[in-house]
Amino acid sequence: MRTKEQRAEKMGNKLVGEDIKKKIDAHRENQIANYKLSVDDLYMLDKFVKMIVMGRIKNVHLPYYIIFAKELYRRKKLYSGLQFYNEMILLEDKWVGRGLDFKVLDDIKRLFWASYPQVEIFKCDISLLDGEDRLG
């Protein structure tokens, strides 16, 4: 078993500044490229969300719709298929519960899932009750 001094020396050797710098420099180019891609994606996402919500919401609510879209973006990076679909529904329920418009959120979801089914909200029309099959 190593002594306390031996363990401290081994840890000290791992923390030499030049070694850490070499490790960081080795990944620097990839990190910069990934960061630029993410920034570009988020910029475009911001533009699309603004186009979707234009004239449909109050301007003070815009940041919440952008946050919803960014949460979907983050989930899209982590999940795919049915798992992403479930996460998307959970996020939508969360934001509808906070008072955001369901139809606008539904349109934002289409940015991430193009074949997402169009929601048809049932509306009862009095003309549907006229005729032989009316109630009562």
BELDA-V244678 format. One record per run of one state. SS is the DSSP state (A for helix, B for strand, O for the rest). FROM is the first residue (numbers start at 1). TO is the last residue. If there is no record, write none. Layout:
# BELDA-V244678
ss: (SS;SS)
from: (FROM;FROM)
to: (TO;TO)
This chain:
# BELDA-V244678
ss: (O;A;O;A;O;A;O;A;O;A;O;A;O)
from: (1;4;15;17;54;59;79;81;98;102;110;126;130)
to: (3;14;16;53;58;78;80;97;101;109;125;129;136)
